[in-house]
Amino acid sequence: METVTSIRPFLAVAVSAVGALLILASSRKPDLREFWSLSAGVIKFLIVLSMIPVIWSGGTIEYRLLTLLPGVEIKFRVDSLGLLFASVASFLWIVTTLYSIGYMRSLDEHAQTRYYACFAVSLSAAMGVAFCANLFSLFLFYEILTVVTYPLVIHKETPEAFSAGRKYIVYLLGTSKIFLLAAILLTYTVTRNLDFSRGGIFPAGADPVLLTVIYILFLAGLTKAAIMPFHNWLPTAMIAPTPVSALLHAVAVVKVGVFSIVRVILDVFGVDLMQRLNLGIPTAFFVSLTILIASVIALSHDNLKLRLAYSTVSQLSYIILGAALLTPSGITGGILQIANHAFAKITLFFCAGSIYVASHKTNISELSGIAKRMPWTMFAFTVGALSLIGVPGLGGFVGKWYLAVGSIQANEIPILMVLLASTLLNAAYFLPIIYKAYFEAPAGTVGAEASAVRQEAPWMMVVPLMITAAGTILFGIYPDYFLTLTKWVVG
C-alpha cells in the first residue's frame, strides 16, 4: 500500500480556519463575509477531491505537523474511511452555507458574523477528526469542535438557549475529560503508541480486563455519538437555528462521534481483538436499545425538530451497530450509513427550516395540506424520510441492506429483528407527516381553496434542500463511490 507525504490534509483542515478569520474581518460587509464562507467551502471540497486518486488506488496520505512526545504527535493521515467522511462533510458544508444565507437573511438573525465564523471553525475541527492519524489528534480536534459549536447552540441568547448550552457543554466536555481522556492515557500506557493501525495497536499480551475497561471508557467518552443514556444533550440543542441543527445532526458533531467510535473499533482494537474479547456483539445489542427506544420517543413528539432529533439518536446507532457486528457486510453497512444518513437527515432539517421561514410552523399537527403550498420542500422531505425508512432506490436502503446481511453473516437473527422493527418504527414516525402534508386540508379551510397560494421559502433555502434530496436519490441508484471507499476499509 503506497503512502504519500503531502500537506493537503493539513490544508483541508486549515482553509476554513483561515476563512473564519476573513469572515471576522468582514463583519460589516455581509456580502463579502458570505463570499469568504462559500469560497472556503469550495476550496476545502476541491482539496478533498484532489486526494481521491491516491486513496482510490488503495494508498494513504500522511503529514506530520508537530511532535510533542515520543508517540504523541499532531499528525494527519488520509485513508478511505476518513476520505468518505471528509468528502461528505466538505460538500455538505457548501450546501449548508448557501442555505444559511437564505435562512439568516430571511429571519434577519443577529450575530451573523459569529455564526459564520464558528460554522467555519467547526468544519476545520470535523476535518481534523476525519484526517487524524492518532488518538491525540482526534482528542484535540474533538474538543475544539465542542467548544466552537457552543456559540452556535446558544445563538438565540435566550434563557432557554443558555440552559441548553450548559447541558451541551457539560455533557460533551465532561464525558470527554472524565472518560475519553482516561481511555487515551490508558491506551498510551499499554502501547506507548497512539497511532491508528488497521488491525489494532494493543500488544498480544495485554490484560483482557484492562482492555475491556478501556473500550468501555471510549464508548462513554465519545458522547457525541448520542448513545443512551448520554444522548440528552442532542434534543436539548434543538433550540439552535435550523442550519445549526443540520450541522449537529448531519455534517459535524454527531458524525464525529460515531466516526470516532468506528475508528476505535477498527484501528485501535481491531476486528480480531474485538472478537477475542467478545466486545462486538454486546456492543451491537447495547446500541440496539438506543435504536428502538429513541424511535419510540420520536413517535411521541409533535414538534418537528424534536422528532427529527430523536430519529437522529436512533439512526446514529446503526453506524455503531454495523461496525460492532465485525462482519464485512456489517462494517460496510455501518460506514455507508455515515454518508446516507448525512444526506437524508440534512434534507429533513433543511425542510423543517424552510417550513418555519415560510409559515412559522414548528409542529407536525400544523402541517396539514402544506405540500400544496410548499411542493418542493415537501418533495425533498418525502425523499429524505423514505430514505431513512429504507425504501429501495434511495441511499438509506443500501446501508440497511448491508446491515441486514451483516447480521446474518454474524448469525445474529435478533439483530436482524431489531433492524426490521426499527424500520417499522421509522415508517411510523415519518409516514404520518407525509400523509398530513399531502392528504389533509388545512384546519378551517375548504378543499383546495386554501392551498392555491404557493408559499415556498426563499430560493437560497429551497435549492440546497433539493440538492441534498437529489444526492439521496443518486446514492441510492449509484452507490459505487462510497462502496469503493468502504472496500478498502473492510479489506
Wavefront OBJ file of the C-alpha trace (Angstrom):
o trace
v 0.000 0.000 0.000
v 1.505 3.319 -1.110
v 1.921 6.091 1.486
v 2.271 9.609 0.088
v 3.572 12.521 2.160
v 1.571 15.648 1.364
v 0.474 18.858 3.078
v -3.023 18.580 1.576
v -4.692 17.053 4.675
v -3.461 19.983 6.760
v -4.620 22.451 4.105
v -8.070 20.854 4.102
v -8.230 21.436 7.852
v -6.727 24.939 7.778
v -8.667 26.506 4.905
v -11.902 27.026 6.813
v -9.994 28.313 9.860
v -8.448 30.952 7.593
v -11.931 31.535 6.195
v -13.164 32.209 9.739
v -10.558 34.959 10.173
v -11.619 36.554 6.895
v -15.272 36.307 7.964
v -14.481 38.116 11.226
v -12.559 40.793 9.319
v -15.600 41.331 7.050
v -18.178 41.703 9.804
v -19.507 44.981 8.399
v -19.748 43.710 4.831
v -22.323 40.876 4.750
v -21.843 40.042 1.073
v -18.066 39.746 1.467
v -18.468 37.765 4.686
v -20.701 35.230 2.968
v -18.357 35.143 -0.036
v -15.489 34.072 2.234
v -17.658 31.374 3.784
v -18.679 29.912 0.431
v -15.178 30.240 -1.010
v -13.592 28.416 1.919
v -16.141 25.615 1.500
v -15.452 25.240 -2.206
v -11.669 25.283 -1.728
v -11.910 22.703 1.065
v -14.034 20.436 -1.110
v -11.594 20.723 -4.032
v -8.652 19.845 -1.776
v -10.539 16.767 -0.560
v -11.341 15.776 -4.146
v -7.652 16.084 -5.084
v -6.830 13.253 -2.658
v -9.275 10.767 -4.165
v -6.888 9.234 -6.779
v -4.348 8.134 -4.156
v -6.975 6.678 -1.835
v -8.951 5.172 -4.723
v -5.886 3.114 -5.635
v -5.549 1.805 -2.074
v -2.928 4.265 -0.848
v -2.801 6.691 2.087
v -1.652 10.280 2.543
v 0.252 11.423 5.640
v 1.503 14.721 7.038
v 3.196 15.271 10.416
v 2.598 18.758 11.806
v 4.130 18.623 15.294
v 5.755 16.087 17.645
v 5.205 16.731 21.356
v 6.448 13.470 22.897
v 7.515 10.110 21.504
v 4.290 8.625 20.149
v 2.339 11.851 20.819
v 2.002 13.899 17.630
v -0.339 16.177 15.760
v -0.381 14.132 12.614
v -2.752 13.715 9.696
v -3.452 10.551 7.758
v -5.974 10.219 4.955
v -7.372 6.751 4.311
v -10.595 5.552 2.738
v -12.655 5.866 5.942
v -11.502 9.417 6.588
v -11.936 10.417 2.953
v -15.534 9.181 2.925
v -16.398 11.289 5.966
v -14.437 14.300 4.703
v -15.955 14.263 1.225
v -19.475 14.187 2.661
v -18.761 16.894 5.263
v -16.958 19.242 2.876
v -19.651 19.007 0.197
v -22.498 19.467 2.656
v -20.761 22.483 4.180
v -21.060 24.287 0.830
v -24.754 23.431 0.626
v -25.379 24.361 4.270
v -23.620 27.702 3.836
v -25.872 28.566 0.910
v -28.901 27.505 2.953
v -27.683 29.521 5.956
v -27.503 32.696 3.883
v -31.159 32.327 2.927
v -32.207 31.367 6.468
v -30.270 34.035 8.363
v -31.238 36.833 5.986
v -34.901 35.844 5.850
v -35.190 35.966 9.644
v -32.798 38.926 9.983
v -30.870 36.997 12.623
v -28.414 38.756 14.927
v -24.713 37.825 15.391
v -24.386 36.518 11.860
v -20.620 37.106 11.743
v -20.116 34.982 14.874
v -22.404 32.352 13.382
v -20.463 32.020 10.109
v -17.070 32.139 11.845
v -17.986 29.381 14.300
v -19.507 27.382 11.471
v -16.211 27.575 9.573
v -14.023 26.564 12.520
v -16.365 23.668 13.315
v -15.716 22.272 9.845
v -11.971 22.614 10.400
v -12.374 20.559 13.575
v -14.550 17.952 11.844
v -11.990 17.678 9.041
v -9.251 17.309 11.644
v -11.082 14.326 13.129
v -11.633 12.833 9.665
v -7.934 13.066 8.826
v -6.375 12.451 12.253
v -3.651 9.824 12.350
v -3.769 9.090 16.070
v -5.805 9.350 19.247
v -4.051 12.506 20.414
v -5.004 14.410 17.251
v -8.529 13.014 17.453
v -8.910 14.240 21.040
v -7.587 17.697 20.152
v -9.987 18.290 17.269
v -12.861 16.563 19.082
v -12.548 19.114 21.908
v -12.173 22.072 19.535
v -15.426 21.027 17.876
v -17.262 21.022 21.203
v -16.025 24.482 22.178
v -16.624 26.142 18.823
v -20.161 24.788 18.399
v -21.232 26.072 21.819
v -21.853 29.630 20.484
v -23.980 28.100 17.736
v -26.157 26.259 20.263
v -26.722 29.409 22.348
v -27.141 31.599 19.253
v -30.571 32.937 20.306
v -29.147 34.050 23.679
v -32.404 33.362 25.494
v -32.551 31.738 28.959
v -33.633 28.505 27.264
v -30.690 28.729 24.852
v -28.173 29.280 27.655
v -29.688 26.372 29.595
v -29.337 24.137 26.519
v -25.779 25.379 26.078
v -24.866 24.446 29.635
v -26.188 20.947 29.155
v -24.371 20.701 25.817
v -21.020 21.727 27.233
v -21.341 19.686 30.446
v -22.262 16.505 28.590
v -19.648 16.783 25.847
v -16.702 18.319 27.702
v -17.448 16.482 30.945
v -17.545 12.993 29.467
v -14.532 13.588 27.230
v -12.421 14.766 30.170
v -13.560 12.007 32.518
v -13.811 9.017 30.179
v -12.217 9.712 26.779
v -9.031 11.242 28.144
v -8.703 8.362 30.611
v -9.113 5.849 27.775
v -6.408 7.575 25.728
v -3.981 7.768 28.666
v -4.506 4.084 29.476
v -4.030 3.181 25.819
v -0.720 5.078 25.755
v 0.358 3.384 28.983
v -0.233 -0.039 27.463
v 1.071 0.624 23.934
v 3.376 3.687 24.095
v 1.777 4.466 20.769
v -1.396 6.309 19.796
v -1.219 5.918 16.007
v -4.180 4.264 14.314
v -3.412 0.980 12.606
v -5.743 -1.351 10.763
v -5.894 -4.453 12.948
v -5.375 -2.535 16.196
v -2.461 -1.261 18.269
v -2.627 -3.254 21.507
v 0.109 -5.854 22.143
v -0.859 -9.522 22.187
v -0.168 -9.954 25.903
v -2.271 -7.039 27.165
v -4.612 -7.732 30.082
v -8.107 -8.532 28.677
v -9.848 -6.957 31.680
v -7.914 -3.704 31.273
v -8.638 -3.660 27.536
v -12.345 -4.143 28.215
v -12.304 -1.231 30.677
v -10.519 0.953 28.101
v -13.111 0.078 25.468
v -15.994 0.977 27.789
v -14.288 4.278 28.597
v -14.075 5.054 24.880
v -17.796 4.387 24.404
v -18.684 6.551 27.416
v -16.298 9.336 26.436
v -17.391 9.708 22.808
v -20.728 11.213 23.816
v -21.206 12.982 20.502
v -22.420 9.596 19.233
v -25.520 10.113 21.429
v -25.733 6.538 22.709
v -28.292 6.304 25.507
v -28.072 7.334 28.317
v -25.572 10.000 27.120
v -27.918 11.397 24.480
v -29.976 14.085 26.167
v -27.736 16.960 25.067
v -28.782 16.414 21.462
v -32.565 17.000 21.628
v -31.960 19.920 24.002
v -29.638 21.543 21.460
v -32.557 21.799 19.020
v -33.183 25.289 20.350
v -30.403 26.397 17.987
v -31.216 27.786 14.500
v -32.175 25.102 11.994
v -28.913 25.283 9.974
v -27.090 24.587 13.249
v -29.372 21.620 13.862
v -28.488 20.392 10.391
v -24.798 20.842 11.221
v -25.179 18.987 14.540
v -27.180 16.105 13.119
v -25.733 15.504 9.685
v -22.370 17.111 8.988
v -20.160 17.620 12.007
v -20.902 16.904 15.638
v -22.779 13.611 15.800
v -20.926 12.192 12.804
v -17.642 12.955 14.545
v -18.922 10.901 17.479
v -19.885 7.789 15.542
v -16.902 8.135 13.181
v -14.578 8.153 16.205
v -16.185 5.016 17.639
v -15.802 3.243 14.294
v -12.161 4.342 14.249
v -11.623 2.955 17.770
v -13.250 -0.380 16.892
v -11.320 -0.872 13.649
v -8.000 0.925 14.196
v -7.380 0.921 17.948
v -8.748 -2.503 18.916
v -9.131 -4.200 15.537
v -11.638 -6.832 14.486
v -9.607 -9.802 15.777
v -9.123 -8.350 19.263
v -12.765 -7.255 19.444
v -13.768 -10.839 18.695
v -11.337 -12.338 21.209
v -12.598 -10.015 23.934
v -16.219 -10.666 22.898
v -16.934 -6.944 22.719
v -18.596 -6.689 19.312
v -21.976 -8.363 19.710
v -22.605 -6.985 23.239
v -21.968 -3.521 21.773
v -24.429 -4.254 18.955
v -27.111 -5.285 21.449
v -26.391 -2.275 23.652
v -26.828 0.251 20.828
v -29.893 -1.666 19.643
v -31.629 -0.347 22.768
v -30.876 3.198 21.606
v -32.189 2.404 18.127
v -35.522 1.147 19.447
v -36.091 3.407 22.456
v -35.234 6.618 20.606
v -37.587 5.620 17.783
v -40.429 5.125 20.258
v -39.702 8.502 21.859
v -39.708 10.138 18.418
v -43.278 8.934 17.955
v -44.379 10.929 20.996
v -43.171 14.353 19.823
v -45.338 16.769 17.858
v -42.511 19.275 17.422
v -40.913 18.516 14.055
v -37.310 19.256 15.053
v -37.614 17.159 18.219
v -38.976 14.224 16.249
v -36.049 14.572 13.860
v -33.668 14.838 16.822
v -34.757 11.535 18.342
v -34.699 10.000 14.890
v -31.045 11.038 14.745
v -30.317 9.489 18.137
v -31.752 6.237 16.810
v -30.177 6.263 13.358
v -26.674 7.103 14.592
v -26.525 3.795 16.400
v -26.963 1.957 13.074
v -23.405 3.063 12.282
v -22.003 1.709 15.546
v -24.077 -1.464 15.249
v -22.643 -2.160 11.794
v -19.058 -1.786 12.969
v -19.765 -3.853 16.098
v -21.064 -6.782 14.043
v -17.422 -7.234 12.929
v -18.503 -8.799 9.624
v -17.568 -7.387 6.189
v -21.149 -6.545 5.261
v -21.950 -5.171 8.697
v -18.944 -2.833 8.659
v -19.800 -1.798 5.095
v -23.386 -1.018 6.074
v -22.334 0.991 9.112
v -19.874 3.105 7.135
v -22.367 3.658 4.309
v -24.816 4.998 6.870
v -22.370 7.817 7.677
v -22.962 9.208 4.197
v -26.546 8.124 3.576
v -27.838 9.408 6.903
v -25.984 12.693 6.382
v -27.708 13.452 3.082
v -31.163 12.313 4.183
v -31.143 13.943 7.618
v -29.735 17.268 6.478
v -32.512 17.311 3.877
v -35.129 16.859 6.586
v -33.704 19.628 8.758
v -33.437 21.937 5.763
v -37.124 21.251 5.121
v -38.016 21.971 8.752
v -36.224 25.311 8.499
v -37.873 26.089 5.181
v -41.315 25.425 6.671
v -40.527 27.664 9.638
v -39.281 30.561 7.493
v -42.235 30.355 5.080
v -45.056 29.675 7.547
v -43.591 29.860 11.105
v -44.964 26.386 11.796
v -42.957 24.110 14.074
v -45.390 21.329 14.998
v -46.395 18.346 12.912
v -50.065 18.877 13.814
v -49.904 22.207 11.966
v -48.687 20.775 8.657
v -51.999 19.661 7.149
v -52.033 20.407 3.428
v -48.674 22.142 3.443
v -47.414 20.104 0.475
v -49.679 22.073 -1.858
v -48.242 25.359 -0.634
v -44.628 24.133 -0.401
v -44.389 21.379 -3.044
v -40.600 21.478 -3.495
v -39.924 21.432 0.234
v -42.278 18.541 0.899
v -40.984 16.580 -2.081
v -37.493 16.820 -0.607
v -38.833 15.936 2.852
v -40.531 12.856 1.419
v -37.306 11.736 -0.263
v -35.304 12.146 2.960
v -37.914 10.392 5.088
v -38.310 7.447 2.717
v -34.537 7.081 2.555
v -34.263 6.828 6.346
v -37.096 4.299 6.364
v -35.070 2.266 3.867
v -37.173 2.372 0.699
v -35.345 0.755 -2.280
v -33.878 3.193 -4.771
v -32.765 5.645 -2.095
v -29.481 5.866 -0.208
v -30.783 4.593 3.118
v -31.819 1.278 1.609
v -28.251 0.429 0.571
v -26.878 0.869 4.080
v -29.732 -1.034 5.723
v -29.366 -3.880 3.227
v -25.703 -4.356 4.136
v -26.537 -4.137 7.837
v -29.139 -6.868 7.436
v -26.706 -9.072 5.509
v -24.050 -8.373 8.139
v -26.332 -9.517 10.939
v -26.982 -12.751 9.037
v -23.217 -13.225 8.482
v -22.761 -12.874 12.248
v -25.578 -15.371 12.892
v -27.356 -12.730 14.975
v -31.008 -13.040 13.999
v -32.085 -10.882 16.992
v -30.095 -8.005 15.471
v -31.896 -8.575 12.174
v -35.184 -8.365 14.067
v -34.036 -5.070 15.612
v -33.353 -3.692 12.131
v -36.786 -4.768 10.901
v -38.545 -3.390 13.982
v -36.717 -0.078 13.747
v -37.663 0.203 10.068
v -41.327 -0.151 11.033
v -40.842 2.495 13.729
v -39.155 4.784 11.183
v -42.221 4.440 8.993
v -44.499 5.056 11.978
v -42.973 8.450 12.794
v -42.322 9.665 9.220
v -45.297 8.499 7.139
v -47.955 10.366 9.192
v -46.100 13.618 8.466
v -46.164 12.895 4.722
v -49.823 11.867 4.840
v -50.804 15.014 6.725
v -48.872 17.240 4.321
v -50.327 15.720 1.150
v -53.762 14.391 2.016
v -55.225 16.565 4.783
v -56.773 20.002 4.256
v -55.552 22.872 6.448
v -57.703 23.462 9.509
v -60.573 25.900 8.978
v -60.417 25.796 5.169
v -62.433 24.220 2.448
v -60.878 21.794 -0.023
v -58.270 23.138 -2.424
v -59.183 26.743 -1.706
v -56.552 27.218 0.983
v -53.833 25.504 -0.969
v -53.959 27.702 -4.051
v -51.214 30.097 -2.939
v -47.615 28.881 -3.143
v -45.611 29.768 -0.068
v -42.113 28.378 -0.549
v -39.109 29.670 1.371
v -36.503 31.802 -0.482
v -34.731 30.039 -3.333
v -31.422 30.076 -1.413
v -33.076 27.668 1.009
v -35.080 25.598 -1.486
v -32.167 24.932 -3.854
v -29.915 23.389 -1.141
v -32.636 21.047 0.093
v -33.304 19.925 -3.472
v -29.563 19.292 -3.952
v -29.350 17.104 -0.856
v -32.547 15.273 -1.835
v -31.016 14.644 -5.275
v -27.904 13.284 -3.544
v -30.066 10.888 -1.546
v -31.597 9.591 -4.775
v -28.249 9.465 -6.602
v -26.517 7.411 -3.924
v -29.439 5.016 -3.830
v -29.132 4.381 -7.552
v -25.363 4.671 -7.868
v -23.582 3.996 -4.542
v -20.299 2.985 -6.198
v -18.200 5.868 -4.834
v -18.964 5.041 -1.213
v -18.840 1.290 -1.805
v -15.364 1.585 -3.328
v -14.107 3.500 -0.305
v -15.641 1.022 2.140
v -13.991 -1.808 0.178
v -10.585 -0.510 1.299
v -11.784 -0.185 4.894
v -13.088 -3.753 5.037
v -10.046 -5.056 3.190
l 1 2 3 4 5 6 7 8 9 10 11 12 13 14 15 16 17 18 19 20 21 22 23 24 25 26 27 28 29 30 31 32 33 34 35 36 37 38 39 40 41 42 43 44 45 46 47 48 49 50 51 52 53 54 55 56 57 58 59 60 61 62 63 64 65 66 67 68 69 70 71 72 73 74 75 76 77 78 79 80 81 82 83 84 85 86 87 88 89 90 91 92 93 94 95 96 97 98 99 100 101 102 103 104 105 106 107 108 109 110 111 112 113 114 115 116 117 118 119 120 121 122 123 124 125 126 127 128 129 130 131 132 133 134 135 136 137 138 139 140 141 142 143 144 145 146 147 148 149 150 151 152 153 154 155 156 157 158 159 160 161 162 163 164 165 166 167 168 169 170 171 172 173 174 175 176 177 178 179 180 181 182 183 184 185 186 187 188 189 190 191 192 193 194 195 196 197 198 199 200 201 202 203 204 205 206 207 208 209 210 211 212 213 214 215 216 217 218 219 220 221 222 223 224 225 226 227 228 229 230 231 232 233 234 235 236 237 238 239 240 241 242 243 244 245 246 247 248 249 250 251 252 253 254 255 256 257 258 259 260 261 262 263 264 265 266 267 268 269 270 271 272 273 274 275 276 277 278 279 280 281 282 283 284 285 286 287 288 289 290 291 292 293 294 295 296 297 298 299 300 301 302 303 304 305 306 307 308 309 310 311 312 313 314 315 316 317 318 319 320 321 322 323 324 325 326 327 328 329 330 331 332 333 334 335 336 337 338 339 340 341 342 343 344 345 346 347 348 349 350 351 352 353 354 355 356 357 358 359 360 361 362 363 364 365 366 367 368 369 370 371 372 373 374 375 376 377 378 379 380 381 382 383 384 385 386 387 388 389 390 391 392 393 394 395 396 397 398 399 400 401 402 403 404 405 406 407 408 409 410 411 412 413 414 415 416 417 418 419 420 421 422 423 424 425 426 427 428 429 430 431 432 433 434 435 436 437 438 439 440 441 442 443 444 445 446 447 448 449 450 451 452 453 454 455 456 457 458 459 460 461 462 463 464 465 466 467 468 469 470 471 472 473 474 475 476 477 478 479 480 481 482 483 484 485 486 487 488 489 490 491
